[in-house]
Amino acid sequence: MSYTATPSAEAGPRKSESVNGITLNISDCGICFYTQSCLEEGMPVIITSKAIWDEPRQGMVKWCRKITEELYRVGVTLTD
């Protein structure tokens, strides 16, 4: 799967970028995945996975936990 995250204004002038992640689990209302990027709680994301959905899904980061120096576990609530 891949996702595009939109940084908040407080995070500074960063562009949205598409990043890969590894899906851990998924439900009708959310998805949990590993990624190398720290995502801010409340950050809007667009998640794309042709193996799971026909169309990209919109969501919002509910939590982000640091696992190692270069790995984060992220929980996203799907909003569409």
DOGU-863365 format. One record per residue (C-alpha): residue number from 1; residue in one letter; x, y, z negated. Coordinates in Angstrom, 3 decimals. Example, Ala and Ser with C-alpha at 12.3 -4.5 7.8 and 13.67 -1.06 7.14 Angstrom:
// residues 2
+-----+------+----------+----------+----------+
| seq | type |       xx |       yy |       zz |
+-----+------+----------+----------+----------+
|   1 |    A |   12.300 |   -4.500 |   -7.800 |
|   2 |    S |   13.670 |   -1.060 |   -7.140 |
+-----+------+----------+----------+----------+
***
This chain:
// residues 80
+-----+------+----------+----------+----------+
| seq | type |       xx |       yy |       zz |
+-----+------+----------+----------+----------+
|   1 |    M |    0.000 |    0.000 |    0.000 |
|   2 |    S |    1.015 |    3.598 |    0.351 |
|   3 |    Y |   -0.284 |    6.804 |   -1.167 |
|   4 |    T |   -0.104 |   10.534 |   -0.628 |
|   5 |    A |    0.003 |   12.661 |   -3.765 |
|   6 |    T |   -0.751 |   16.371 |   -3.971 |
|   7 |    P |    1.379 |   18.095 |   -6.634 |
|   8 |    S |   -0.205 |   20.692 |   -8.898 |
|   9 |    A |    0.665 |   24.377 |   -8.555 |
|  10 |    E |    2.606 |   24.171 |  -11.848 |
|  11 |    A |    4.916 |   21.558 |  -10.299 |
|  12 |    G |    6.298 |   24.130 |   -7.887 |
|  13 |    P |    6.317 |   24.324 |   -4.106 |
|  14 |    R |    6.576 |   20.614 |   -3.276 |
|  15 |    K |    4.975 |   19.144 |   -0.175 |
|  16 |    S |    2.615 |   16.201 |   -0.161 |
|  17 |    E |    4.402 |   13.094 |    1.034 |
|  18 |    S |    3.498 |    9.508 |    1.744 |
|  19 |    V |    5.140 |    7.043 |   -0.669 |
|  20 |    N |    4.990 |    3.261 |   -0.932 |
|  21 |    G |    3.833 |    1.386 |   -4.012 |
|  22 |    I |    3.214 |   -2.215 |   -5.076 |
|  23 |    T |   -0.362 |   -3.007 |   -6.080 |
|  24 |    L |   -0.793 |   -4.765 |   -9.450 |
|  25 |    N |   -4.569 |   -4.935 |   -9.697 |
|  26 |    I |   -7.622 |   -3.389 |   -8.158 |
|  27 |    S |  -11.313 |   -3.031 |   -8.984 |
|  28 |    D |  -14.316 |   -1.235 |   -7.507 |
|  29 |    C |  -13.458 |    1.893 |   -9.509 |
|  30 |    G |   -9.654 |    1.929 |   -9.703 |
|  31 |    I |   -6.226 |    0.643 |   -8.802 |
|  32 |    C |   -2.983 |    0.089 |  -10.704 |
|  33 |    F |    0.386 |    0.033 |   -8.930 |
|  34 |    Y |    4.151 |    0.360 |   -9.343 |
|  35 |    T |    5.991 |    3.234 |   -7.681 |
|  36 |    Q |    9.339 |    5.002 |   -7.891 |
|  37 |    S |    7.679 |    8.403 |   -8.372 |
|  38 |    C |    6.352 |    9.904 |  -11.595 |
|  39 |    L |    2.800 |   11.112 |  -10.916 |
|  40 |    E |    1.078 |   13.759 |  -13.019 |
|  41 |    E |   -2.165 |   12.931 |  -14.838 |
|  42 |    G |   -5.044 |   14.524 |  -12.907 |
|  43 |    M |   -3.109 |   14.605 |   -9.619 |
|  44 |    P |   -5.282 |   13.852 |   -6.578 |
|  45 |    V |   -4.042 |   10.963 |   -4.432 |
|  46 |    I |   -5.071 |    9.338 |   -1.160 |
|  47 |    I |   -4.388 |    5.600 |   -1.137 |
|  48 |    T |   -4.006 |    3.623 |    2.077 |
|  49 |    S |   -3.917 |   -0.162 |    2.275 |
|  50 |    K |   -5.152 |   -1.817 |    5.438 |
|  51 |    A |   -5.005 |   -5.156 |    3.600 |
|  52 |    I |   -7.565 |   -3.910 |    1.043 |
|  53 |    W |   -9.746 |   -1.238 |    2.724 |
|  54 |    D |  -10.679 |   -0.188 |    6.257 |
|  55 |    E |  -10.278 |    3.515 |    5.410 |
|  56 |    P |   -8.014 |    5.472 |    3.016 |
|  57 |    R |   -9.478 |    5.987 |   -0.483 |
|  58 |    Q |   -9.339 |    9.131 |   -2.614 |
|  59 |    G |   -8.507 |    8.963 |   -6.279 |
|  60 |    M |   -7.124 |   10.760 |   -9.306 |
|  61 |    V |   -4.169 |    9.720 |  -11.478 |
|  62 |    K |   -5.458 |    8.750 |  -14.942 |
|  63 |    W |   -2.100 |    7.744 |  -16.424 |
|  64 |    C |    1.550 |    7.141 |  -15.506 |
|  65 |    R |    3.982 |    5.074 |  -17.621 |
|  66 |    K |    7.740 |    4.949 |  -17.167 |
|  67 |    I |    8.889 |    1.303 |  -16.972 |
|  68 |    T |   12.572 |    1.826 |  -16.088 |
|  69 |    E |   14.671 |    4.774 |  -14.911 |
|  70 |    E |   13.363 |    4.298 |  -11.362 |
|  71 |    L |   10.004 |    2.575 |  -11.807 |
|  72 |    Y |    6.587 |    3.806 |  -12.963 |
|  73 |    R |    3.255 |    2.050 |  -13.480 |
|  74 |    V |    0.307 |    4.222 |  -12.418 |
|  75 |    G |   -3.447 |    3.950 |  -13.008 |
|  76 |    V |   -5.753 |    5.696 |  -10.536 |
|  77 |    T |   -9.536 |    6.156 |  -10.703 |
|  78 |    L |  -11.093 |    5.994 |   -7.253 |
|  79 |    T |  -13.292 |    9.043 |   -6.658 |
|  80 |    D |  -14.926 |    8.347 |   -3.294 |
+-----+------+----------+----------+----------+
***
